[in-house]
Amino acid sequence: MSEATETESSHDADAYLKRGYLGEIAGELIFLGLADRYPEHRDKLELLARVEATTATELRAVLATAPTHDEMDQARQRGNDSAAQFAAANWTDMLKSIQPYINDAVERMRAAEAEAPASMASIYQRFTAHEQALADFITLELRGEESSAPAREYLGE
């Protein structure tokens, strides 16, 4: 779908979801790269990578236009490069460096939900829910509380 046909807005649902899909591909690689950097937190980071991978699979299933090989390669490169960018000296500093990006993404996703075609509202909500699970994980982790529950709930575990 190249134009939003179910709303009066100029929101392009397929383009939005395709960008989201490519972002999830990158996000999975970011968390897997961070797992190598912070092996003491490998289980947590692999859980977050699974959230990203699950979301990518869900988004891929609804895309009207498949990503090109170049787009996929760029998403993978972005993920690998970003893992190095977020690798701070310690776990807490790394989480604090990621937190603003995730919180901003949640806000953008909530705004996009308002423009979602009616037939895709649940897809948009699920997409936002995955990012909220990541945000909640970071908040809980920074408080020193058990942090895996939001991600596990999102995954249905």
Residue, then its C-alpha position, 0 to 999 in steps of 0.5 A: m500500500s503506497e498511500a493510506t487509503e483508510t484515513e484522510s492523513s498522508h500517513d503511508a502505512d507500508a512505508y512506516l511498517k517497512r522502516g519499522y521492520l528494518g529497524e527491528i532487524a538492526g535492533e536485534l543485531i544491536f542487542l546481540g552485539l551488546a551481549d558480546r560486550y556485556p557477557e554478564h548480561r547476555d541473557k537479558l540482552e538476548l531476551l531483548a534481541r528476541v523481542e526485536a526478532t519477534t517484532a520483525t517477523e510480525l511486521r514482515a508478515v504484513l508488508a506490502t512491499a518487501p525490503t530490497h537486499d540493499e535495504m536489508d544489508q544497510a539495516r544489518q550494517r546499522g545494527n552492527d555499527s550501533a552496537a559499538q556506539f552504545a557500548a559504554a564503559n559499564w552496564t548502567d551507562m550503556l542503558k542510560s545511553i540507549q534510554p532516550y532513543i527508546n523513549d523517543a521511539v515510543e512517543r513516535m510510535r504512539a503518534a503513528e498509532a493515531e494515523a494507523p489505517a483502521s485495519m492495521a490498528s492492532i499491528y501498530q499497537r503491537f509494534t508500539a507495545h514491543e518498544q514499550a517493553l524495551a523502555d520498561f525493561i530499561t527503567l526497571e533495570l536502572r532501578g535495580e529491579e527484576s527487569s525481564a517481565p515486560a519483555r517476557e510478557y510481550l513474547g507471551e512467556 
